[in-house]
Amino acid sequence: MKVEQNGGPSSLAGCCLKGDDTKMNKTTALSVLMMPRDSNIYGTIFGGIILSYIDQAGFVEARRHGVHRWITASMDRVDFKKPVFIGDVVRFITHTSKTGRSSVEIEITVESERYLTGDKVVVTKATMTMVSVNADGKSIPFNSPPTIGQGENA
């Protein structure tokens, strides 16, 4: 995919900076195969591993709104309804629920596809707020021109 530096129509930001950004469809931001290194002695995945992936999925969704540095401002309560096991494929499904000037509120649904049966179960849901910032860590409008150049690390 071609990524234009100035937020043009074929850039990641240009594709999403439309008036309908609060009506964006749900997308799978991440899919991860759970491995033994992610588990406790009972064969279930550590909650902290899932929380880390929720944070990453939130970044992927936020990045669709602008090519900037994005920081996690908050994450609402996360209650685990079902365990995740070694071998499960876990999907982090994101949706932008609200936008502000420099922030986006993102809903994340965590779904686990069971290794042995292929059944899909909802593990947890989370809501988080991501804020776009400049190199000095000051919030900036996310619809401003990209602040991250090619080859620059975010």
N, C-alpha and C positions, 0 to 999 in steps of 0.2 A: 504494500500500500504506500502510495506517495504521501509524504507528510510535508506540507508547505510550512515555511517558517513564520509567515505572517497571518496565520489563521484563515487562509483562503478556503474556498469551497471544498477542496479535496482534502483538507487537513482534518485531523481528528476533532479539533475544536470547531472548525467551520461547519462540520456535519451536524453538530449538536447545538449550536448557538442559534436556535430558532425559538419563536414564541411558544412552541409546544413542548418545551423542555420538561415541564412538570407532567406531561402525558406520555413520557417515554415508555416504551415497552420494557417488560422485564427481560433481562439478558443474563446468560451464564457468564459471570466475570471470571470464575476459576473452576476447574475440575481437578481434583487431586486424588491420587491413589494412596490410601493409607497404608503405611509400611510399619514393620515391627519397631523401627526406631522412634515412632510416634506414640508408642503404647506403654501402658503400665504392665505389671506382672499378670494382670487378669486378661490381657488381650484387648482391652478397650483403649481408645485413643484419649490422651490427656486433653482436658478442656482447654488448657492454654494453647495447645496446637490449633484447635478450632478457632479460638479467639484471634490468634495471629492471622489466620487465613481470612477471617471476617474483616480485619483491618485492611489487609491487602486487597480484598474484593471491593471494599469501600473506595480505596484509592483508584482502582481500575474504573469504577463508575464515575467518580469525581473527575478524573482525567478526561473523560468524554466531554466535559463542559469547558475545558480550557487547558492549554499547554503551559502549566505553571507548577510550582512546588505546591503540594497539598499536604496539610497536616490534619491529624485527627484532633478535633476539638472535644468531642464527647462521644460516648457510646452508652446507650440506655441499658438497663438491666437485661442480662442474658440468662435465661433459664433453659437448661438442657432437658428436653422431654424424652429423648431416646439416646441410647449409647451409639457410638460409632466403633466399628470393629476393624481389626487388621484385614486388609483386602477390600474393604468397602471403597467405592468411588464416591467422593463427596463433592457435591456441586454447591457453589455459592452463587445464588441467583439474586441479582441486584435490580433496584428500581429507584429512580430519583423521585421522592415524594414531595419535596418542596425546595425552592431556591430562594436565596437572598441576594445581596449585593456581592458578597465575597464567599458565601457559604452555600453548601448543598446538604440537604437532609436525605439520607439514603436508607432504604429498607433492604435488609439482607435476609434471605431465607436460606437456611442450610439444609440440604437434602442429601440423604445417604442412600446409595444404591447398594443393597446387600450383595456381598460376594457370592454366597451360596445359592441364593434364590433369584436375584435380580429385582426383588421387591424394592420400592422406593418409599422411604419414610422421612418425614420432616423431623429434623433433630432439634433445631432451635430457630428463632427469629431474632433479629437485632435491628435497632435503628441507630444510626450514627450521623454525626455532623462533621463534614470536612470543610476546611477553610483554605482558600488559595492565598498564598503569601509570596512576597518578593524575596530577594536574596538576603535581605535584612530581617526577615521574619515578620514584616508588617503585612496586614491583610490588604488585598487588592481586589478590585472587581474581577470576577472570573471571566467576564466577557471581554476583558482587555486583550490587546495583542499578546502573543506568547512571550513568556519571560524565560523560557528554557530554550537554549540554542542547541543545534545539532552537535552531538559529541560532548555536551555538558552533562554532568551527573546531577540528578535532582536531589 
